[in-house]
Each structure stands twice: as structure tokens, then as C-alpha cells.
Amino acid sequence: MTARRSLIDELDHVLTSGTDAHRLEMLMRITDLFLAGANRYSEVQINLFDEVITKLAIAIEPRARARLAIRLADTVHAPVGLIRRLAADNDIAVAGPVLKASPRLSDADLLATAQCKGQPYLLAISERPSLSEALTDLLVTHGDGEVAHSVVRNAGARFSDAGFRILVMRSAGDEALAERVGARPDLPRQHFLSLLDQAFNTARNRLAMENPRSGVRAADVLTAVAGGTRSNARQVSDGYAARQEVLALRRTGRLRESDVYHFAREGRFEQTAVALSLLCGIEIDAVEHALQEQDHEIVLMLAKLAGFSATGVKALLLLKTVDRGISTRDLDHAVKSYDRLQVATAQRVLGFYRTRLQSQSLPPTG
């Protein structure tokens, strides 16, 4: 206690009577002392360093605080109070190093900073070694283009379904971002398909504007390319884990509507698509496309072919509209349409639908 009082007294003297050089000298001396034994100090001792170094840090110029932030940024036992204060500093040169690297900042600390600071602070947070879904949700929602690119490049970032959906929407008109989003191995398949369709539509519109006379021909070529790409994606997906999971259910005779219902309600797009494909005997490419379309008719026909109840149909529609929602009125209207639908009609329309999709994979003639 005496040593603590002596140190505080010396600190008060330096703060009230010392020069800037004296304050900086004392700060460097105490910081050196802390770093030399940081992993051996008790919590009480670390709290003492926290109090002393924070008082000195407030009294020195930003450039010196930035040097302090760099020294403490990756220190596992750094004083928490000091690190939080540095992270909230109005000078990004001070805040940046700890926002990027300090393990002492919790998600709550980072979220609080991100919600009240500007884009440079969001960019610094986006470069941390790991990012939770809560942080990436905030970054992709409120960050500018530079922040979006940075967080997508971050291999340690985890994204929620909503976060990926926002990234796909932000990729419209930003080809570099679209490429980076599409290259992430954790991108859910439904968002990959949305990204693919979005890229196709963007390219088609751009070609039409650049050369209106050849717009129809260009659209035909791009349609063929998109169809081929979807087909290739389907072939690659034959080995993905979702297919193996659903096939295992089928081999044991347990693949039923109830399984599809649970897949859909849990937001498991891949398993839902594979299960519907197997139950209906329809190519997975066609099923995935139907689950991505704005209209509901083809999904209703797939459900009719599989013999689903109204409960199963609702689960499919809720999965299908998870990004935009569906009103109770629209849901009830779709179920009524489903009840009136005949199996023969569903078979006939699905045959036409499959033919149309297959034709998009063929190169244009003439």
C-alpha cells in the first residue's frame, strides 16, 4: 500500500509540475516495467499499472499515445481500462493498433466503438484476426466499400446468414466485391446462387447498354454461360456434405416430409434442396432455381409432386422468403392455391420448367 501511495504521489507531482518530457519519460519507464513482467503480475498489480499509465497517457500528446498503443496492442495482459480508452481515442493513429489486434477488447467493447465512431475505426476492426457474426453484421451494414472489402478478405471473419445476404446485395455493381464474396468457402449455397444470378443480370444489362444492336445476341450468350455455370455448380455440389446427409436418410428409408420440414425451418437450404430433388425426381439445379425465384408457383408444384401437407408447404415458403419475409395473408393465399393444384398439372408445368432451364445451358444456334 505504501509503495502504491509513493508511486501515485510521484505521478501526481509529474502531472502537476513536470514537463511533457518528464511525463513521457515516466510513461516509458512504467510501460517498460509493466511489459517486462506482464505475465507474472496479479490482477491487483495490473490494475495499479492501469491507473498509473492511464493518467499519464491522458496527459501526453497523441503521437506519444500512438506509440504506447502500438507497444500494448498485442499484449495479452494489457490493462483493460487503458486499452478501452486507447480504442476510443479520437485519433485513429492511437485507436487503430488496439482495435486491430488487442485481445483485451471484448465484442461489447468493439461494438460500442463501432457504433459511435467513423469509417476508419470500422476499417481497423475489420482487420482483427477473428470477427464474430455480431461484429460482421455491423460492419457490412454500416461500413463503406473499403470496410466491406476488408471484412470479406478476412479469413477469420464469421458471417451470419443475414450478413451474407447484405454482402450479396452490396455486390451489385461491385465486381471485385462479388468475386471476393463468391470465393469465400463459407458462403452458403443459396447466397452463391443469388450472387450468380445477380452477376449474370448485371453483365447482361451492361452489354445491352454498350451495344444495343447486339443486345439480344449478348443476352443469349450470357444465358448459356449462366446455365452452364449453374450446371457446373450443381455437378460440383454432388459431393457436398448436405447431399451425403440426405442420401443417408434416404438409404435407411427415413427421408420424409418431416425431414424436409425440419431442414426448411432450420434454414438449411442445401439439405432442403437435395431432399426435394430426391423426393420429386427433379434435377437439383431446377429445385435450387425454384427456391431462389421471387414467384412461388414452382415450389408449390414441387411440394405437390412430393405429396406435402400445408405445413410442409409453409415451411418451404418461409425458407424461400427468409430474406424479404412473407405476410400471413400471402402465406394463406399460397396454401389455398396449393390445395387447388392438381398433381397432373404440377407434373405438366414442371416438365416445361425443366425443359426451359435445360435450354438455357445450350449454346445459341445460327
N, C-alpha and C positions, 0 to 999 in steps of 0.2 A: 504494500500500500504506500510506503514511504517512497519507494522508487518511482511508483506511478505519479505521486504528487510532485516529486522533484522534476520528472520529465514534463509534466503539464506546466509547472511553473516556468521551466526553461522555454517551453513552447510559447507560453503567453508573453514572455519577455521578447522573444524573437518577433512575434507577431505585432506587438505594440511598439517596440523600439528598434527592431532590426531593419536592415535594408533588404531590398529584393534579393540581393546576392546572398545575404545571410539566410533568408528563408529558403532559397533554392538549395544552398549548401546543406542546411539541416534536413530538407526533404530528401536529398540524395543519400545522405548518411543514414537516415532512418529506413529508407527503402532498401538500401544495401543490407542493412541489418536484418530486415524482415525476410528478404529473399534468401539470405544465407541459411536461415533455419525455418523457413515457412512450413516445411513438412513435419517439424518437431514441436511447433508451438501448440499450446492448448487453445481452446475456444476463447478463454478469458484473455489470453495474451494477444490473440489475433484481434479481438475487439479493441484492445488498447491501441494496437497499431492502427486499426481502422479509425479510431477517434483522432489520433495524432496526425496521421498522414492526410486525412480529410481536411482538417483545419489548415494545414499547410497548403494543400492543393487548391483550396478556395482562394488563398492569398497570393498565388503566383500567376504569372501571365499564361495565356492559352498555349503558347508554344512549349512551355515547360510542362504544362499538364499533358500535352500530346505525347511528349517523351515518356512521361510517367505511365500513360495509358498503354503505350507500346510495350513497356517493360513488364506490366502486370497482366496483359491481355490473356495470355495462355496459362497463367499460374492457377493451379487447381485450388490452392488455399488462399487466394487473394481475399482481402477484406471485402465482404459483400456490400456494406454500406458505401464504401469508396467506389466500387465497381459500378454500382447503380447510379451514383452521382456522375461518374465519368460518362456512362452511357447516355445520360440525359443532358449532357453538356450542350450548350448552344453552338459550339464549334464542332463541326463534323470531324475535323482533324483529331479532336480529343475523343469524341464518341465512337468514331469508326472502328478503331482497333479492338475495343472491347465488345462492340456489337457483332463484329465478325467472328471473334474467337473465344471470348471468355466463357468458361464452363460454369461460372458463378451466377450467370444470368438465367433465371427460370423463364418458362414460356410466358408467365404472367408479367414478368419484367419487360420482356421483348414486345409483347402485345401492347402494353401500356405505352412504351416508347413509340411504337409504330403508329399508334392511333393519334398521337399528338405532334409528331414530327414530320418533316418533309421527305421528299423522294430520296435524297442522299442517305438518309437513315434507313429507309426501306431497302435500298440497294445494299447497304452494309449488312443488314440482317439476312438478306437473300444469299449471302456468300458464306454463311455459317456451315460447319462440317455436316450438320444434320438439322433438319427442319421438320416440325410436326405438321399434321394436317391443319391444325388451327392457325398456325403461322402462314402456311402457304395459301390458305383460303384468303387471309387478309392481304397478303402480298399480291396475289393475282387479281384481287378485286380492286384494290386501291393503288397498286403500283403502276408506274408508267411503263412504256415499252421497254426501256432498259432494264427495269426491275423484272418484268415478265420474262425476258430472255435470260436473265441471270438465274432466276429461280428454276427455270426449265433445264438449264445446263447443270444444275446442282444435282449430282448423283445421290446425295444424301437427303434430298427433299422427298417427303411423302405427301401425296395429294389425295384429297377426298374425291368422291365421285363428283360432287358439285364443283370442286376446284378444277378437275379435268374438263368439265363441261364449259366453264368460263374460259379456260385456255383455248379450247376449240373455237369458241365464238370469237375470241380475240385474234385468232389466227387468220380470220377472214381479211384478205388484203395484205397480210404479212407473211410472205412465203418462207422467209427464214425461220420465223417462229413456228409456222406449220411443220416445217421439216424437223425442227428440234422436238416439238411435241410428239410427232409421229415416230420419232426414233427412240422415245423412252420405252424401255421394256416393260414398265408397269402400267402403260396406257391400256385401260380396259377396251375390249374389242368393240363395244358399241360406239365408243368415242373415236376409235380408229376409223370405223366406217363413216361416221359423221364427218370426220376430217377429210376422208377420201372424197365423199360427195361434194363437200364444200370446195375442195381444191379443183375438182372437175368443173363445177359451175363457174368458179372464178376464171379459170383458164378459158372456158368456152366464151364467156362474156367478153373477156379481153381480146380474144381472137376476132370476135364478131365486130368489135369496135375498131380494131386496127385494120381490118379488111372486110368491110360489109359485103362485098360481092361474093366472097368465098365463105361467108358465114355458115351457110347450110352444110357445105362440104366439110368445113372445120369441125362443126358440131358432130357430124357423122364420125369423123376420125377420132375425136375425143371420146365419144360414146363407146366406140370399140375399145379404145385404150382403157377407159374406166371399167368396162365389162371384163376385159382381160385381167386387169389388176384385181378386181374383186374375186375373179375365179382363182387367180394365183393365191390370194389371201386365204381363200377357202381351202385350197389344197394344202397350204402350209399349216392351217389350223387343224387339219385332221389329227395331228398328234398332240394337240394341246391338252392340258390336264382336264379341262371341263369335259371334253369328249370321252376321255377314259373313265371319268367318274360316272357319266350317264350310261356308257356302254356296260359298265359293271352292274348297274341296276337292271339293265335290260337282260343281261345274261342270266340273272337269277330270277327273271320273271317279275320283277318288282317295279318296273317303270310304268307308273300310272299317272292319272290326272293329279292326284295328291302330291306327287313328286314335283310336277311342273308348277303346281300352285305354290309350293314352298320355295322353289327356285325363284319364281317371279316376285313373290312378296319379300324375299330377302335381297332383291335387286341383283341377282346373279344372272346377268344377261346371257353369258356364254352357255351355261348349263340349260337355261330355258330354251335357247335357240336349238341346241343339239337335241334336246328331248322332243321338241315339236317336230324337228326334221325326221327323227326316227319313228315317232308315232304316226305321222302323216305320210311317210314315204316320199317326202319332198326334199329337194336339194337344200342344203343348209344355206347356200347363197341366197335363195329365194326367201327362206324364212327370216334370215337376218335383215334382208331388204325390207320385208313387210313390217318387221318390228321397228324399223327406222323411219318409215313413211309417216307423213302427217295424218293421212286418212286411216280409218280403222277397218275398212271392208275386208282386206286380205287377211288380217289377223282373225277376224270373225269367221272367215271361211276355213282357215286352218283349224281353229277351235272346233268348228262343226265337223270337219273331217275326222278329228280326233275324238269326237263324241263328248266334249267337255260340258259341264254344267255351267249355270250362270255364275257361280262362284269362281270357277276357273277362268272364265272369260273376263271377269272383273279384275282378277289378278294380272292377267296379260295386259289389259288396257292400262292399269296403274303403272306397270313396268314401262310400258311404251311411252307414257306421257310424264315420266318422272321429272323430266327437265322443264316442262311447262305446266304441268298439272291438268286435271280434268274435273269439271264440275259434277256434282251429283246428278244434275239434270242430264248432262251429256252422257254420263255413265249409264243411267237408266234407259236413255233413248237407244244407246248402242246394244244393251241387253235385249230390249224389245225387238230390235232389228234382228238380233241373233236368234231369238225364239221363232221368228217368222221364216228364217232362212232354211231352205231345203238342202239336204245332203247332195242331191243331184246337181243343184245349182252351184253349190260350192265346188264340186268336182269339175264342172264345166268351166267356171271362171278361173279356177286355179290352173287348169290346163292352158288357158290362154295366157295367163300371167307368166307362167314358166316359159312359154314359147317366146314371149316378148323379152324377157330377161336374157334368154339364151341368144336371141338375135343381136342383142347389144354387144355380145362378145365376138361377133363375126366381123371381119374386115369389110368395108363398103365395096360394092361391086361397081363396075363401069369405069 
